[in-house]
Amino acid sequence: MADTPGAPPPLWTTSSHIGSAVLAADPVGARIEAAAAAAPFVTIDINAREPSIKDAGAYRARLRRIGALSGVVKASVVDIGTIGEGDPEAYMQSLVSSGAALAVLTAAEEGAFAFTDETAVRLPSAAHHVVDPVGAGDSFMAALL
């Protein structure tokens, strides 16, 4: 792979889903961002992992750019804390204001929040006792999509 993003590969799909941990490092992050900009429909799961974030400001900016062109953005309150964006609900609402069609925030036992440009709703959690949260965000995103 070259050091510069170049043209994205031709897309033969109707949608692209991005897990955001890989967006933190270039040149991979730049190539994925370029492909997302050319995709007909984009979904992104902001699953921030601190060890992969070398330049927090650049990572936050990339997440905002991709979030703004996405049909669906999903993140957890933990993810928003990891990227340092302050109030999680306000951050998700700002992504919708920037162009995302739907932003969904998961908040463990507090449930989930969904935001569009017309409404915001809170959905209660059905979980009563979580043994291990590994895979919960991926499962939630798969069910949402």
N, C-alpha and C positions, 0 to 999 in steps of 0.2 A: 504494500500500500504506500502511496506517495505521501510526502510530508504536507501537501496541500489537499484540500478536499476535492477539488476538481468537480466535474459534472457527476451528478448522482447516477446510479445505474438505472436503466429503463425499468419502469414499474409495470408489472402485469397483474397487479392485484387491485382490488377496489378499496382496500384499507391497509393501514400500517399501524402496528402497535409497538410502542416503545417503552421499555423498562429503563428508567433514567439513570441507574448507577453507571452505565457505560458512557453517558454523556459528559462525565466529569473530566475525561482525558482526551486530548487530541493526539493524532488526527482522527481517531474513531468518532469522537463526539461531533466534530465538524462534518464528517461524511454522513452521519445519521441525521443531523440537522438539515443538511442539504437535501437528502432524500425525503425527509418529512415535508419540507417546503414544496416539493413536487408531487406529493401523494394526494390522491383525491379525498381521502378521509383519514384522519390521524387520531389515535387514542394514545394517551400516555399515563403510565402509572409512576408517579413520583415516589420512587423507593430509594431515598437518599441513604447512602452508606458512607459514614464519615471517613474511613480509611481511603476511599477512592477519590475524595475531594481534595485536590491540591491547590486550586485557586477558587475559593468560595464565591467571590464576586463574579467571576466569569461563568461559573456553574449556575448561579442564581439567574444571571442574565439569559443564559441559554434556555433554562427551564421556562422563563417568562416568554421568550420568543416562541418556543415550541408550544407552550400552553395556549398562547394567543391564537394559534392556527388550528387548534385541536377541536374535534367534535366532543370528545370526552377526556377530562382530566380527573384523575383520582389520586388522592394523597391521604396520609394519616396525620394526626396531630404530631406524632413523633417525627415524621418526615419533615414537616414544616419547621419544627424546632431544630432539627439537624441542619437545615439549610439557612437558618437564622432569619426567617422572614416575619417574625413577630406573631401577631394574632392570626391563628390558622383560618378562622372564618373570613376575616377581612382579606387575607391573601387569596383564598379561593374565589371570593367575590370579585377581587381585582382581576383575576384571570378571565372571568366571564365578561367583565367590563372591557377587557382588552381584545375579546374575540372568541374565547372558548364558548361552545354551545352549552355544555353541561360540566359543572365542577362538583365532584363528590369528595367529601371529607369524612374519613372514618375516625371514630373517637372511642374505640374499645367498648367498654361497658356503657358509655354515654350514647352509643348508637352511631348514626351517620347523618350527615347534613348534605343536602343536594341544593345546588344553586343554578339558576338560569337567569337570563336577563329580565324575566318576568316574575320569578318567585324564588322563595327559599323555603325548604321544608326540613324538618328533623324527623328521622325514623328511629324508633327505639331499638335497642339491642335485644336480640333473642338469647344471647349468651348468658348463662347463669354462673358457670364455673369454667374458666379457661385453664386447661392443663398446660398447653404449649402453644404460643401464638405463631410459631413458624408456619408459613404458608397461608395464614389467614388473609393477608392482603391480596395475594394472588388468587385465592379462591373467591374473595369478594369481587375482584375485578372481572374474573371469568363469568361469574353469575350476573354481574351488572351488564356486561356486553352481551 
